[in-house]
Amino acid sequence: MTGVRGVLLFGPPAAGKDTISEALHALDARFAQLVKVKVGTGRTAGYRMATAEQLGSLRAAGRILLETERYGNTYAVDRDDLDAMRAAGGIPVVHVGSLAHLRQFAGAVDEPWLQVLLWLPREDCAVRSAGRGDRDTDERLDVWDATLKDLAAAEPDEELFHLLLRTDLRTAEETALVVWQAAAAGPAPARSGRELTAFLSETAAPAR
């Protein structure tokens, strides 16, 4: 029995959010990535595609918990999708990419969610992005840079993440197990901004 209502995975491109979500689902089928509403072009698998007008209707109905813009597309979390997943016995996994979005979502649900930072060095981000055939690796590295800047601006006493995990030092399965164990244990004190800063400073250390 899980002690949290869901899992928030935060990380830059290629940090492993999709892969670790899949590994978490394989470990415990209750955990599954929440399908986001998407308005735009590109990949459609794993999204509920909508028009701008349809998204506007959801927004007007007060159903949108989080709305983000990235790579020229709009992504949104529909409260009804979250409720339906829970009603079916699922534990939602939601991906976020900025501290503003993490704070916004956490405030909107006002429930105990496990908040996890997935991190990797910049050079690993480049290698993974190129290895999976991304055509916009340079843009993704720009996002990595912006994510580091965002995290570095966190207040020393701000509590943002319960887990700080280097995905270049663990397999996806090992990472998923750590997340699963923390979710099962239930709400715990979050790490401080000072601890986050110390963690990020280790990024330049060679993988062990």
WOURGI-V630385 format. One record per residue. N is the residue number from 0. RES is the residue in three letters. OMEGA is omega in degrees with one decimal (NA if undefined). BURIAL is I if it has 9 or more other ideal C-beta (glycine too) atoms within 8 Angstrom, else O. Layout:
n:res:omega:burial
N:RES:OMEGA:BURIAL
N:RES:OMEGA:BURIAL
//
This chain:
n:res:omega:burial
0:MET:-178.5:O
1:THR:179.2:O
2:GLY:179.3:I
3:VAL:-177.6:I
4:ARG:-179.6:O
5:GLY:-178.8:I
6:VAL:173.4:I
7:LEU:176.1:I
8:LEU:-178.7:I
9:PHE:176.0:I
10:GLY:178.3:I
11:PRO:176.5:I
12:PRO:176.9:I
13:ALA:177.5:I
14:ALA:176.1:I
15:GLY:-176.2:I
16:LYS:-179.6:I
17:ASP:-177.0:O
18:THR:-179.5:O
19:ILE:174.3:I
20:SER:178.6:I
21:GLU:179.5:I
22:ALA:177.8:I
23:LEU:177.6:I
24:HIS:178.6:I
25:ALA:179.6:O
26:LEU:-178.2:I
27:ASP:-172.0:O
28:ALA:177.5:O
29:ARG:-179.0:O
30:PHE:178.3:I
31:ALA:178.6:I
32:GLN:178.5:I
33:LEU:178.6:I
34:VAL:179.7:O
35:LYS:171.1:I
36:VAL:179.8:I
37:LYS:173.3:I
38:VAL:-179.4:I
39:GLY:-175.5:O
40:THR:178.4:O
41:GLY:-173.8:O
42:ARG:177.5:O
43:THR:-179.5:O
44:ALA:178.6:O
45:GLY:179.3:O
46:TYR:169.3:I
47:ARG:-175.1:I
48:MET:-178.9:O
49:ALA:173.8:I
50:THR:177.3:O
51:ALA:179.8:O
52:GLU:178.6:O
53:GLN:176.8:I
54:LEU:178.0:I
55:GLY:178.3:O
56:SER:177.4:O
57:LEU:179.2:I
58:ARG:-179.3:I
59:ALA:-180.0:O
60:ALA:179.2:O
61:GLY:-176.0:O
62:ARG:-174.9:I
63:ILE:178.5:I
64:LEU:-178.3:I
65:LEU:178.5:I
66:GLU:-176.5:I
67:THR:177.1:I
68:GLU:176.1:O
69:ARG:178.1:O
70:TYR:177.1:O
71:GLY:-179.7:O
72:ASN:175.7:I
73:THR:179.5:I
74:TYR:-177.0:I
75:ALA:174.9:I
76:VAL:-178.9:I
77:ASP:-178.7:I
78:ARG:-179.7:I
79:ASP:177.3:O
80:ASP:178.4:I
81:LEU:-179.5:I
82:ASP:-179.1:O
83:ALA:179.8:O
84:MET:179.0:I
85:ARG:179.8:I
86:ALA:179.4:O
87:ALA:178.2:O
88:GLY:-178.4:O
89:GLY:175.6:I
90:ILE:-173.0:I
91:PRO:172.7:I
92:VAL:-176.6:I
93:VAL:179.0:I
94:HIS:175.1:I
95:VAL:-174.7:I
96:GLY:176.8:I
97:SER:179.7:I
98:LEU:178.2:I
99:ALA:179.5:O
100:HIS:177.0:I
101:LEU:179.8:I
102:ARG:-179.0:O
103:GLN:-177.4:I
104:PHE:-179.5:I
105:ALA:178.4:I
106:GLY:-177.9:O
107:ALA:-178.8:O
108:VAL:176.7:I
109:ASP:-179.2:O
110:GLU:177.7:O
111:PRO:173.3:O
112:TRP:174.4:I
113:LEU:-176.0:I
114:GLN:-169.5:I
115:VAL:171.9:I
116:LEU:172.9:I
117:LEU:-172.6:I
118:TRP:174.3:I
119:LEU:178.1:I
120:PRO:-177.5:O
121:ARG:-178.1:I
122:GLU:176.6:O
123:ASP:175.9:I
124:CYS:-179.7:I
125:ALA:-178.2:I
126:VAL:-179.5:O
127:ARG:-178.3:I
128:SER:178.9:I
129:ALA:-177.6:I
130:GLY:179.4:O
131:ARG:172.1:O
132:GLY:177.4:O
133:ASP:176.8:O
134:ARG:-175.7:O
135:ASP:-177.7:O
136:THR:179.8:I
137:ASP:178.7:O
138:GLU:179.6:O
139:ARG:175.2:I
140:LEU:174.4:I
141:ASP:177.6:O
142:VAL:175.8:I
143:TRP:179.5:I
144:ASP:-179.4:I
145:ALA:179.3:O
146:THR:177.4:I
147:LEU:178.5:I
148:LYS:178.8:O
149:ASP:-178.9:I
150:LEU:-178.3:I
151:ALA:-179.1:O
152:ALA:179.8:O
153:ALA:178.9:I
154:GLU:-176.8:O
155:PRO:-177.5:O
156:ASP:-179.1:O
157:GLU:-179.7:O
158:GLU:-172.0:I
159:LEU:-172.6:I
160:PHE:173.9:I
161:HIS:179.3:I
162:LEU:175.0:I
163:LEU:-169.8:I
164:LEU:173.4:I
165:ARG:-177.3:I
166:THR:173.6:I
167:ASP:-178.5:O
168:LEU:-179.4:O
169:ARG:170.7:I
170:THR:177.5:O
171:ALA:-179.5:I
172:GLU:178.1:I
173:GLU:178.7:O
174:THR:179.5:I
175:ALA:179.2:I
176:LEU:177.5:I
177:VAL:179.3:I
178:VAL:-179.2:I
179:TRP:-180.0:I
180:GLN:179.1:O
181:ALA:178.4:I
182:ALA:-179.8:I
183:ALA:-178.8:I
184:ALA:178.1:O
185:GLY:-176.3:I
186:PRO:178.7:O
187:ALA:179.0:O
188:PRO:178.9:O
189:ALA:179.3:I
190:ARG:-177.8:I
191:SER:175.4:I
192:GLY:177.0:I
193:ARG:178.1:O
194:GLU:177.5:I
195:LEU:179.2:I
196:THR:179.0:I
197:ALA:179.5:O
198:PHE:-178.3:I
199:LEU:179.9:I
200:SER:179.0:O
201:GLU:-176.2:O
202:THR:-178.1:I
203:ALA:-179.1:O
204:ALA:179.2:O
205:PRO:178.7:O
206:ALA:-178.6:O
207:ARG:NA:O
//
